[in-house]
Amino acid sequence: MRALVWASVLMLAVAVSGCGGTGGATGPRSVTVYSADGLGQWYKARFGEFTHNTGISVNLVEAGSAEVVSRVAKEKANPQADLLVTLPPFIQKAAGSGLLVGAGVDFSAVAENNRDKDGRYVAVVDNYLTFIANPAAALRDARWDDFLDPRFKGKLQYSTPGQAGDGTAMLVLLQHLMGDQGALDYLGKLQRNNVGPSSSTGKLQPKVSNAELWVANGDVQMNLASIREDHSNFSVFIPATTDSVRSTVSLPYVAGVTNGAPHVENAKQLLNYLLSVPVQQTVSREALGMPVRPDVKPEAGPNTPAKVLEGVNIWHPDWDQVVDTLDASLIAYQKATGS
């Protein structure tokens, strides 16, 4: 039996397959990008520059992390996308299903833990699991155990593992920090305070901002963008374990050239552009993520990714291994939480 996360992917594939075209030009001087949502404003500026410099128009389709992979899979017999951008573990699933090909692009400027050893995909913007808290939560130097306090009953919610990327990342990180059984024991206790399942991490942000919730999970890029663009009333933080060590998991936006891409050379040119130094220098300021090139220094200051990650251990999972064990992890999670 396949896990619910992949079953839901197939259902979403049916839903998105009836969508209209991507819009814009689709001739030889074009490239079509299917991307997980969240980078829209950054894309708008970067794609505009790319078109100005090359004459190649960019058609963008944005949807959920699983949805964009589903659409590529549904269109496999008649590929429409040239470049796929999504999050782990969905990019690994796409590669394992034969939806990506060797990009033929030099990834050497990107750290090894952010690129596929077989050259099929590479991170373009790094991102990380976080939490947000309303001032009413009165959290200071928060630890994971703080979330078990009875005062958070009905005031805490996290997106559901297997349904949301950030929720899946939370489960994976807890397994890393506490061991498989320790993570299940913790989440079983946390269920007493959890409002209930949520398929969307983004929908938790306004609830925390207006104090309907006090605490929720999120990610650096999405949470900081909400503060900047929506003036959300919450702080962004990463909880510590009992030894006061704060750790999070890398959740980058990862790109790969699709198998059968109609405009493969244009896709390679665009991917090269996104990895270039000038573009990577805009990532922390405009995309509110972290650059994937070690030779590009992120911007510092309040409400920047660098500030949120200051003093935090960054863990880069073996996402192929995560995919292999995810089914069993989700079944065990559902049993431990009664969900």
C-alpha positions in Angstrom: 0.0 0.0 0.0 1.4 3.4 -1.0 1.3 6.2 1.5 -1.4 8.8 1.5 1.0 11.5 0.3 1.6 9.7 -3.0 -2.1 8.8 -3.3 -3.0 12.4 -2.9 -0.4 13.3 -5.6 -2.3 11.1 -8.1 -5.6 12.6 -7.2 -4.2 16.1 -7.6 -2.8 15.1 -11.0 -6.4 14.5 -12.2 -7.5 17.8 -10.8 -4.8 19.9 -12.5 -4.8 18.0 -15.8 -7.9 19.8 -16.8 -6.3 23.3 -16.3 -5.8 25.5 -19.3 -2.6 26.4 -20.9 0.2 28.3 -19.3 -0.4 31.5 -21.1 2.1 33.6 -23.0 4.2 32.6 -26.0 5.0 28.9 -26.5 7.2 29.1 -29.6 10.8 28.2 -30.0 11.9 31.4 -28.1 10.0 30.4 -24.9 10.4 28.2 -21.8 7.7 26.9 -19.5 8.3 26.5 -15.8 6.1 24.5 -13.5 6.9 25.6 -9.9 5.8 25.1 -6.4 4.3 28.4 -5.2 6.0 30.9 -2.9 8.6 32.6 -5.2 6.1 34.5 -7.4 7.4 38.0 -6.8 11.1 36.9 -7.1 10.3 35.0 -10.3 8.6 38.0 -11.8 11.7 40.2 -11.6 14.2 37.5 -12.5 12.2 36.1 -15.5 11.7 39.7 -16.8 15.5 40.2 -16.7 16.0 36.8 -18.4 13.6 37.7 -21.2 15.2 41.2 -21.7 18.7 39.6 -21.9 17.9 36.6 -24.1 14.7 37.3 -25.9 13.3 34.0 -24.4 9.9 34.4 -22.8 9.1 32.5 -19.7 5.7 30.9 -19.0 5.1 30.2 -15.3 2.6 27.7 -13.8 2.5 27.8 -10.0 0.8 25.2 -7.8 1.5 23.1 -4.7 4.7 21.0 -4.4 2.9 17.8 -5.2 0.6 19.3 -7.8 3.3 20.5 -10.2 5.0 17.0 -10.1 1.5 15.5 -10.7 1.0 17.7 -13.7 4.4 16.7 -15.3 3.5 13.1 -14.7 0.1 13.4 -16.3 1.6 15.1 -19.3 4.4 12.6 -19.7 3.2 11.5 -23.2 3.0 15.1 -24.3 5.4 17.2 -22.2 4.5 20.8 -21.7 6.9 21.9 -19.0 10.6 22.5 -19.6 11.7 23.2 -16.1 10.2 21.7 -12.9 10.8 23.5 -9.5 9.5 21.8 -6.3 10.5 20.9 -2.8 11.9 17.7 -1.3 10.9 14.9 -1.2 8.7 15.6 -4.3 11.7 16.4 -6.6 13.3 13.1 -5.6 10.0 11.3 -6.4 10.0 13.0 -9.8 13.5 12.0 -10.5 12.9 8.4 -9.4 9.8 8.2 -11.6 11.8 9.2 -14.7 10.3 12.7 -15.0 13.7 14.4 -15.0 16.8 14.1 -17.2 20.4 15.0 -16.7 20.3 18.8 -17.0 23.7 19.1 -18.7 24.3 22.2 -16.6 27.4 22.8 -14.4 26.2 22.5 -10.8 29.6 22.7 -9.3 29.1 26.1 -7.8 26.4 24.7 -5.6 27.2 22.8 -2.4 27.0 19.0 -2.8 24.2 18.6 -0.3 22.0 20.8 -2.6 22.5 19.0 -5.9 21.8 15.6 -7.3 25.0 13.4 -7.8 23.5 12.3 -11.1 22.9 15.9 -12.3 19.1 15.7 -12.6 18.2 18.5 -10.2 19.8 21.3 -8.2 18.5 23.8 -5.5 18.0 27.3 -6.7 16.7 28.9 -3.4 17.4 27.3 0.0 14.6 27.4 2.6 14.2 25.9 6.1 11.5 24.7 8.5 10.5 27.2 11.2 7.8 28.0 13.7 5.8 31.2 14.3 4.3 32.5 17.5 1.8 35.3 18.4 3.0 37.6 21.1 0.3 36.1 23.4 2.2 32.9 23.5 4.9 34.6 25.6 7.5 32.2 24.3 11.2 33.0 25.0 14.0 30.7 24.0 11.4 28.1 23.1 12.0 24.4 23.3 10.1 21.6 21.7 8.9 20.5 25.2 7.3 24.0 25.7 4.6 23.0 23.1 3.4 20.3 25.4 2.3 22.8 28.1 -1.5 22.6 28.7 -1.8 26.3 28.2 -1.4 25.7 24.4 -4.4 23.4 24.2 -6.4 24.5 21.3 -3.9 27.2 20.5 -1.3 25.2 18.5 -1.5 23.6 15.1 0.9 22.2 12.6 0.4 21.1 9.0 -0.2 17.4 8.5 2.7 15.2 7.5 2.1 13.5 4.2 -0.2 16.4 3.1 2.0 19.4 3.5 5.7 19.8 2.7 6.4 21.7 6.0 4.5 19.1 8.0 6.4 16.3 6.4 9.6 18.1 7.2 8.6 18.5 10.8 8.1 14.8 11.1 11.4 14.1 9.4 13.3 16.5 11.7 11.8 15.1 14.8 12.8 11.6 13.8 16.3 13.0 13.3 16.4 14.7 16.7 14.5 12.2 18.8 14.7 8.9 16.9 11.7 7.3 15.2 10.0 6.1 18.4 10.9 9.3 20.3 9.3 11.4 17.6 6.1 9.3 17.7 6.0 9.5 21.5 6.4 13.3 21.3 3.8 13.8 18.6 1.4 11.6 20.5 1.7 13.9 23.5 1.5 17.0 21.3 -1.8 15.8 19.9 -3.5 16.9 23.2 -2.8 20.5 22.3 -3.1 20.3 18.5 -6.2 21.9 17.0 -6.4 19.2 14.3 -5.2 18.4 10.8 -4.3 21.1 8.2 -3.3 20.4 4.6 -1.9 23.9 4.2 0.9 25.5 6.2 0.2 28.9 4.7 -3.4 29.0 6.1 -2.0 28.8 9.6 -0.2 32.2 9.3 -3.3 34.5 9.5 -4.6 32.4 12.4 -1.4 33.0 14.4 -1.3 36.7 13.4 -4.8 37.3 14.8 -4.2 35.1 17.9 -6.7 32.4 17.0 -3.6 30.2 17.3 -0.6 31.0 19.3 1.9 28.7 17.6 2.2 27.0 14.2 4.9 25.6 11.9 6.0 27.3 8.8 9.2 28.0 6.8 11.6 30.8 6.6 10.7 32.1 3.2 6.9 32.0 3.6 6.9 33.4 7.2 9.3 36.3 6.5 7.3 37.2 3.3 4.1 37.3 5.4 5.7 39.7 7.8 7.0 41.9 5.0 3.9 41.8 2.7 1.0 41.2 5.1 2.5 42.9 8.2 1.7 39.7 10.1 1.8 39.9 13.9 4.1 37.0 14.8 7.7 36.1 15.5 9.7 33.5 13.5 11.8 31.1 15.5 13.3 27.6 15.7 12.8 25.6 18.9 15.6 23.9 20.8 15.9 20.4 22.2 16.4 19.9 25.9 20.1 20.5 25.6 19.3 24.0 24.2 20.5 23.2 20.7 18.4 24.6 17.9 18.2 22.6 14.6 16.2 22.8 11.5 15.9 21.0 8.2 16.8 22.4 4.7 13.8 22.6 2.4 15.1 24.1 -0.8 13.3 25.0 -4.0 14.9 22.5 -6.4 14.9 22.6 -10.2 15.3 20.0 -12.9 14.9 19.8 -16.7 11.9 17.6 -17.5 12.1 14.4 -19.6 11.0 15.3 -23.1 11.1 19.1 -22.5 10.0 20.9 -25.7 12.6 23.7 -25.2 15.4 21.9 -23.4 18.1 24.3 -24.4 16.1 27.3 -23.2 15.5 25.4 -19.9 19.2 24.9 -19.5 19.8 28.6 -20.2 17.3 29.6 -17.6 18.6 27.2 -15.0 22.1 28.5 -15.6 20.8 32.1 -15.1 19.1 31.2 -11.8 22.3 29.8 -10.5 24.4 32.8 -11.6 26.1 35.1 -9.0 24.0 38.2 -9.8 20.7 36.3 -9.4 21.8 34.4 -6.3 22.7 37.8 -4.8 19.0 38.8 -4.9 17.8 35.6 -3.1 18.0 36.7 0.5 16.8 40.2 -0.1 14.0 39.6 -2.5 13.0 35.9 -2.2 13.7 35.8 1.5 15.5 32.5 1.1 19.1 31.7 1.3 21.5 31.6 -1.8 22.6 28.1 -2.8 26.1 29.2 -3.8 28.7 29.2 -1.0 30.4 32.1 -2.7 27.4 34.4 -2.3 27.0 35.9 1.1 23.4 36.4 2.3 22.2 39.7 3.6 22.0 40.2 7.4 19.7 42.2 9.6 16.3 42.0 11.3 13.7 39.7 9.6 16.2 38.2 7.3 16.8 34.4 6.8 20.4 34.8 8.1 19.0 36.3 11.4 16.5 33.5 11.8 19.2 30.9 11.2 21.8 32.5 13.5 23.2 29.9 15.8 21.1 27.1 14.3 22.3 23.7 13.1 21.2 23.0 9.5 20.5 19.4 8.7 20.4 18.2 5.1 18.6 14.8 5.0 19.2 12.1 2.5 15.8 12.7 0.8 16.1 9.5 -1.3 16.1 7.6 2.0 13.2 9.7 3.3 11.1 8.7 0.2 11.9 5.0 0.8 10.7 5.1 4.4 8.0 7.7 4.2 5.1 5.3 3.8 5.9 3.5 7.0 6.6 6.7 8.8 3.2 8.1 7.9 1.3 5.0 9.0 3.2 5.0 12.3 2.4 8.7 12.7 -1.3 8.2 12.1 -1.4 5.4 14.6 0.5 7.5 17.3 -1.7 10.5 16.9 -5.0 8.8 16.2 -5.4 10.9 13.0 
